[in-house]
């Protein structure tokens, strides 16, 4: 059974994007520094390979889709179906890299993504949609890549959402600290 997993890089001061997010700077001012660990070797490369190999589908917030489509050139993982959470539905879109984008409401996007993922994970992209999933009890795990960066302001993870995270697995130290958590929902850890 697939899990719904938020895979996110975050600054030490709690931001998943820098200030002034816009088309020219989809990660905001200085926000690309959050992903520098992805180009690394050793433990960082091992973590990236592990996450990439587990992706069966993605759930993406509409704003993340709007800002990410041009830099991605298609779906974030080639050939992997993506489900964009939106109130503005439209026909499916075929990405340049063979992946498809479907446009759905929150629960329909998760349901379809889990079916498409099979035994692999559904990765979540976007702080706002992550907060919605947390509030709806639809988020199972969080893979947090804590980058040694202070952004000062920007997009906060979960946008003030509430919940409890239970450590799962050992932290991995590299250029970023890689942490895994299960989400406690209704008093019971999920997954």
C-alpha positions as CSV (number, residue, x, y, z in Angstrom):
1,X,0.0,0.0,0.0
2,X,1.4,3.4,-0.9
3,X,2.1,6.1,1.6
4,X,1.6,9.9,1.1
5,X,5.0,11.4,1.9
6,X,6.0,15.0,2.0
7,X,9.6,15.3,0.7
8,X,10.8,18.8,1.5
9,X,14.0,20.8,2.0
10,X,13.8,23.4,4.7
11,X,16.0,26.2,6.1
12,X,17.1,26.1,9.7
13,X,14.7,28.9,10.4
14,X,11.7,27.0,9.0
15,X,11.2,28.1,5.4
16,X,10.7,25.9,2.3
17,X,11.1,28.8,-0.1
18,X,12.7,32.3,0.2
19,X,10.8,35.6,0.1
20,X,9.4,37.0,-3.2
21,X,8.4,33.7,-4.9
22,X,7.7,34.5,-8.5
23,X,8.1,33.0,-12.0
24,X,11.7,34.3,-12.4
25,X,12.6,32.8,-9.0
26,X,10.2,29.9,-8.3
27,X,12.0,29.2,-5.0
28,X,12.1,32.9,-4.0
29,X,15.1,34.9,-3.2
30,X,17.9,32.6,-2.0
31,X,15.5,29.6,-2.0
32,X,17.5,27.5,-4.5
33,X,20.2,27.2,-1.7
34,X,17.8,24.8,0.0
35,X,18.4,22.2,-2.7
36,X,22.2,22.4,-3.0
37,X,22.6,19.2,-1.1
38,X,20.9,17.3,-4.0
39,X,24.0,17.7,-6.1
40,X,26.2,16.2,-3.4
41,X,27.9,12.9,-3.1
42,X,28.0,10.3,-0.2
43,X,25.0,10.4,2.2
44,X,23.2,13.1,0.3
45,X,23.3,11.2,-2.9
46,X,22.2,8.0,-1.1
47,X,19.2,9.8,0.3
48,X,18.3,11.3,-3.0
49,X,18.5,7.9,-4.7
50,X,16.3,6.3,-2.0
51,X,13.6,9.0,-2.3
52,X,13.7,8.9,-6.1
53,X,13.4,5.1,-6.3
54,X,10.3,5.2,-4.1
55,X,8.3,7.7,-6.2
56,X,5.2,6.2,-7.8
57,X,3.1,9.4,-8.2
58,X,3.1,13.0,-6.9
59,X,0.5,15.3,-5.5
60,X,1.4,18.9,-6.2
61,X,-0.1,22.2,-5.0
62,X,-1.5,24.4,-7.8
63,X,1.0,27.2,-7.1
64,X,3.9,24.8,-7.1
65,X,2.7,23.4,-10.4
66,X,2.4,26.9,-11.9
67,X,5.9,27.9,-10.8
68,X,7.5,24.5,-11.4
69,X,6.3,23.5,-14.8
70,X,8.8,25.6,-16.8
71,X,11.9,24.6,-14.8
72,X,10.8,20.9,-14.6
73,X,10.1,20.7,-18.3
74,X,7.4,18.1,-17.5
75,X,6.5,16.2,-14.4
76,X,9.1,16.4,-11.5
77,X,10.0,12.7,-12.1
78,X,10.0,11.6,-15.7
79,X,7.1,9.3,-16.6
80,X,5.6,9.6,-13.1
81,X,1.9,10.7,-13.0
82,X,1.3,13.9,-11.1
83,X,-2.0,15.1,-9.5
84,X,-2.4,18.8,-9.1
85,X,-4.6,19.9,-6.3
86,X,-6.8,22.8,-7.5
87,X,-10.3,24.2,-7.6
88,X,-9.7,25.1,-11.2
89,X,-9.9,21.8,-13.0
90,X,-8.9,21.3,-16.6
91,X,-8.0,18.6,-19.0
92,X,-5.0,16.4,-18.3
93,X,-1.7,17.7,-19.5
94,X,1.1,15.6,-21.0
95,X,4.5,16.8,-19.8
96,X,7.5,17.0,-22.1
97,X,9.1,14.0,-20.3
98,X,6.2,11.5,-20.7
99,X,4.5,12.2,-17.3
100,X,1.0,13.4,-17.0
101,X,-0.7,16.0,-14.9
102,X,-4.3,15.6,-13.7
103,X,-6.1,18.4,-12.0
104,X,-8.3,17.4,-9.0
105,X,-9.6,18.4,-5.6
106,X,-7.6,17.3,-2.6
107,X,-9.2,14.0,-1.8
108,X,-9.6,12.9,-5.4
109,X,-5.9,13.8,-6.1
110,X,-4.7,11.6,-3.2
111,X,-7.0,8.7,-4.1
112,X,-5.9,8.7,-7.7
113,X,-2.3,9.2,-6.9
114,X,-2.3,6.2,-4.5
115,X,-3.9,4.1,-7.1
116,X,-1.3,5.1,-9.7
117,X,1.6,4.7,-7.3
118,X,0.8,1.0,-6.5
119,X,3.3,-0.1,-3.8
120,X,5.5,3.0,-4.2
121,X,5.1,6.3,-2.4
122,X,3.0,9.4,-3.3
123,X,5.3,12.4,-2.9
124,X,3.9,15.7,-2.0
125,X,5.2,19.0,-3.4
126,X,4.1,22.3,-2.0
127,X,3.9,23.7,1.6
128,X,0.3,24.8,1.2
129,X,-1.0,21.5,0.0
130,X,1.1,19.7,2.7
131,X,-0.8,21.8,5.3
132,X,-4.1,20.8,3.7
133,X,-3.1,17.1,3.7
134,X,-2.0,17.3,7.3
135,X,-5.3,19.0,8.4
136,X,-7.3,16.3,6.4
137,X,-5.4,13.4,8.0
138,X,-4.1,12.3,4.6
139,X,-0.3,12.8,5.2
140,X,1.5,9.6,6.4
141,X,5.2,10.7,6.5
142,X,7.6,13.6,6.2
143,X,11.1,13.4,4.8
144,X,12.7,16.6,5.9
145,X,16.0,17.8,4.5
146,X,17.3,20.5,6.8
147,X,19.6,22.7,4.9
148,X,22.3,24.8,6.8
149,X,20.7,28.1,5.4
150,X,18.9,31.0,7.2
151,X,16.5,32.7,4.8
152,X,15.0,35.1,7.4
153,X,11.6,35.0,5.7
154,X,9.7,33.1,3.1
155,X,7.2,30.2,2.9
156,X,6.7,28.4,6.2
157,X,6.3,24.6,6.2
158,X,2.6,23.6,6.8
159,X,1.6,27.3,7.0
160,X,0.8,27.1,10.7
161,X,-0.9,23.7,10.5
162,X,-0.8,21.6,13.6
163,X,0.1,18.0,14.2
164,X,2.7,15.7,15.8
165,X,5.6,14.0,14.0
166,X,7.1,10.8,15.4
167,X,10.8,10.1,14.5
168,X,11.1,7.2,12.1
169,X,14.6,5.8,11.3
170,X,18.0,7.3,12.0
171,X,18.9,10.8,10.9
172,X,21.4,11.0,8.1
173,X,24.1,13.7,8.1
174,X,25.4,15.1,4.9
175,X,25.4,18.7,3.5
176,X,21.9,18.7,4.9
177,X,20.5,16.8,7.9
178,X,18.0,14.2,6.5
179,X,15.2,13.4,9.0
180,X,12.2,11.0,8.7
181,X,8.9,11.3,10.6
182,X,5.6,9.5,10.7
183,X,2.6,11.7,11.2
184,X,0.5,11.2,14.3
185,X,-3.2,11.6,13.4
186,X,-6.0,11.3,15.8
187,X,-3.6,10.0,18.5
188,X,-2.3,7.1,16.4
189,X,0.8,7.2,14.2
190,X,0.0,6.5,10.6
191,X,1.8,4.0,8.4
